Amino acid sequence: MLAVSMPWSKFLMSNAQIILLISWLMDAALLEKLKKFRKNKTALVLSSMFLLHIIGLCYTTDMHYGMEDVRKKIPLMLLPLIFSTSPPISKKMLEKILSMFVLSVVMASMVCFIALLGYTKKEILEPRDASIFISHIRFSLMISIAIFMLGYFFHQNKNLLFKILYAGVIFWLLLFLLMMEAETGIICVIAVTLLLLFYFFLKIEKVMLKLALIPCILLSVFWGGYFLFSNQGNNNEKNSEYNNTLPILTKTGNTYFNDTVNQETENGNNVWIRLCEKELEEEWNKKSNLNYSEKDLKGNELKYTLIRFMTSKGLNKDSEGVNLLSEEEIKSIEKGKINVNYIGILNPSAGVSKIKWEFENYLRGGNPSGHSVTQRFEFWKAAIGIIKENFWLVVGRGDSKIAFEKQYEKINSPLKKEWRFRSHNQFFAIAVALGIFGLLWFLFTLFYPVIKEKKIFSYLYFTFFATALLSFFAEDTLETQAGVTFFAFFNSLFLFCQKKEDHTVSSSR
């Protein structure tokens, strides 16, 4: 129930853990279990992370927020306690649990795909909004490890039909990650796959085979880069004509605004040229229910969205240009789409284009608010400032939110108030709330179990642990119920329930 509920419902996650706890407490050998737990150093170390958060409450002024935060961390204590005092399950049972988790992830992805197509009542403004049950970031992490679990099943099953089925499902999940533009999940899949390939490459004993594989690897990297970056802009000749041949008057005799100093571009076209706001406003208000001077559905200035979108198409920003927009394009502008290439449900290069624009905008001094990548720099800047001021002390588990609010004001952050989030980095999140000693202990709780239980060469554990660890650098994964449950469940399952001789990386080659 817990494995199946993770992609769907926080309520079911909680209920599953309550049922696990009740069944654990009802065992006649409860005292023996407690003794077993006390002797298990790995389980004690894992559970100590929860106790550290409890200690953090002693320094908290906002006890309500602190208690709510600690409540989310309960799986860090509960699941190691239950799993470490239970006997290891059979390989067959482990595979059943993993199969049910994978099936649940696949079904959830299909429902989210239906939402992405617009067949639900939920308004989808960004592809990531299609994750309608839990955070798209946590869902993308679940998809990532589901892909690696399918790789395990692909290797284990000798039936050709099942191999084709597993390969097909892997392809679907990869495709869905791209459709959802889930950067965290995509990066985790690519990075962990490269680590696995590097490991297998080192294990190859035949020198000639290694030499033959090197050009194949380089060719794959080159092809991947070309696929992502080849469509970043229109034809150079067209851009040159658009940017350098500047008309003075529109066809109706109004004057164009042409700012050749501002180098902001969309698809290689300068944004602030060929612009006649008078005509643009009049014609747009005839076409749309959203007023030109209002905000689009994403909360950004509609006129700015419109100007950028029309620029991406190479249109003059005047009445004639507005009339060349299709009904679908008008709807897309209303939803906050700033580039014609962002329309559709599968645009692998669109994500790269957005990130590239975010960096260009940030380097020009633009406001990073609402931009998923560059606003993280502001999150991290605030977090580092808090850590420096409280290096040897503890902010307190419940006071993290207050500390960030004060720090954003102190550094005069350009982020709008609705975008002033916490660190989006698990290591910073721990250091802010629990101090430098709390961070050091957190690192110990991460790596001690891997070393003590010698799990680094377990394929299933390695792919999970590497995925989780990578997510910690760009996300505060353990600050949400779904993230904590995801981490605590699989960490405990693979450390305590999986037999040590099963599923090593070398045997899965």
Buried (B, 14 or more C-beta within 10 A) or exposed (E): EBBBBBBBBBEBBBBBBEEBBEEBEEEEEEEEBEEBBEEBEBBBBBBBBBEBBEBBBEBBEBEEBBEEBBEBBBBBBBBBBBBBBBEBBEBEEBBEBBBBBBBBBBEBBEBBBEBBEEEBEEEBBBBBBBBBBBBBBBBBBBBBBBBBBBBBBBBEEEEEEEBEBBEEBBEBBBBBBBBBBBBBBBBBBEBBBEBBEEBBEEEEEEEEEEEEBEEEEEEEEEEEEEEBEEBBBBEEEBBEEBBEEEBEEBEEEEEBEEEEEEEBBBBBBBBBBBBBBBBBBBBBBEBBEBEBEEBBBBEBEBBEBBBBBBBBBBBBBBBBBBEEBEEEBBBBBBBBBBBBBBBEBEBBBBBBBBBBBBBBBBEEEBBBBBBBBBBBEBBBBBBBBBBEEBEEEBBBBBBBBBBBEBBBEEEEBBBEEEBBBBBBBBBBBBBBBBBBEBBEBBEEBBEBBBEEBEBBBBBBBBBBBBBBBBBBBBBBBBBBBBBBBBBBBBBBBBBBBBEEEBBBBEEBE
